[in-house]
C-alpha cells in the first residue's frame, strides 16, 4: 500500500486546524433562537363534522312565507306554486303534525325546483328547535333539528322603590322572571298591599343562550323577599331525577303552592262579591249570590284552581256554558258564563292552572264575566275568604337532595347585596 506524501499530510492538517478555529469562533458567538414555521397538521380525523349547511342547488327557488290569520300548510304550499297532491303525501308520513299545526306569524322556508316540485321545507319552531322536511327517493322525510342550549346561573338583588314590577326591572330582571317570582310567592305575599319601600328581594335564576346569543330566562332556582321590614319569605326549586320541576318550597320544606289558586283568572277585576243577598240584574229580584264574579274581555282564559276531575261540562239556563270540577272528594269548584270551553272533556282530570274555558256572557249575564263558586261538602263558601289547604311538603325521597340544594342556595342568597343593580354571574 502506497503511503500519503508529506505534502498531502500537511494539507490535511491545515484543513483540520482551520475547521477547528472556525468552530471555536462560532461557538463563542451569542446564542440565537429562531422560530421556524411548523407544517400544517392534518387533524381532520379529530374534528367534528362541519356544522354549516351546503348551499342549495342553483335551480332551486326559495319561497319565504309567513303564516297569516287562519293560514295553514296547504295555503303556504299554494303560495309556493306546489300541486295539491303534495299535502296528501306529507300527511301520510310520520310526524307530519309538526308541519301542519302552524300558528299565526310562523315563517316557513320552502324550496322548489324548476318543475315546481317540493324539495325542502324549513320551519324554525323556536330558538332551539327546527323542523325540516326533505324530498327523498320514496317521498318525503321529516327530521327534528335541535340546537344545544347553554344555561348560565346568575343572581341579582334590589329593593322595592315603587311597584314590584318596576323595582324588578331596575334590578335587571326580565318581565318573564318578575312574573314567575310573583307567581311563586303568590300565596305568601300580596305584592300590591304588603310590600313597602325599602323591602329587599334576591333572586338566583337561569339565563339561556344558543351559540352565545341570549334567548331568554330559564327557571328561578332560589329567591328571597323580605316584607314588613323583617319577615323573610324564601323559595327553593325542587326537581326530580330528570331535572323536571316538582315545585317550590321554603326553608322548612313546606310547599309554597296551595291546593287551590286564589283566583281562576289573571289581571281582571272583581265585579261582584259573595253576598247572602244581591239584586239580580237580569231576574230583577233579590237572591243569594254564592260566588265571585270576575269581569274581563271575552276570551280571557279561565284556569282550573286545583287538581281534580271535571264532573259536569255543558249548558245551563242560568249559568250558560258551565264546568264543575271535583277536588279531593270533598271540594267542588264551578265556572260559569263561558264563551267557549277549553280542550278538557267531562270526566277528564285537570291540573291546577290548566285552561278549561274562556270568559263570556252565556246564560243569564248582562256582560262578559266569570261566575266562580267554591263548595266544601256541598256547602257554598266565599272563595275570597276560605282558608285553602296546603299542597304536600317536600316528598320524603327528595328531602336529602332538597336540604343540600337549599343550604347551598341560602348561602348564595346571603352573599347578595341588596344594592345590586345588574345581574351578575353566579359563582
Secondary structure, 3 states (H helix, E strand, C coil): CCCCCHHHHHHHHHHHHHHHHHHHHHHCCCCCCCCCCCCCCCCCCCCCCCCCCCCCCCCCEEEEEECCCCCCHHHHHHHCCCCCHHHHHHHHCCCCHHHHCCCCCCEEEEEECCCCCEEEEEEECCCCEEEEEEEECCEEEEEEEECCCEEEEEEEEEECCCCHHHHHHHCCCCHHHHHHHHHHCCCCCCCCCCCCCCCEEEEEEEEEEECCEEEEEEEEEEEEEEECCCEEEEEEEEECCCCCEEEEECCCCCECCECCCCCCCCCCEEEECCEEEEECCCCCCEEEECCEEEECCCCCEEECCCCEEEEEEEEECCCEEEEEEEECCCEEEEEEEEEEECCCCCCCEECCCCEEEEEECCCCCCCCEEEEEEEECCEEECCCCCCCCECCCCCHHHHHHHHHHHHHHHHHHHHCCCCCCCCEECC
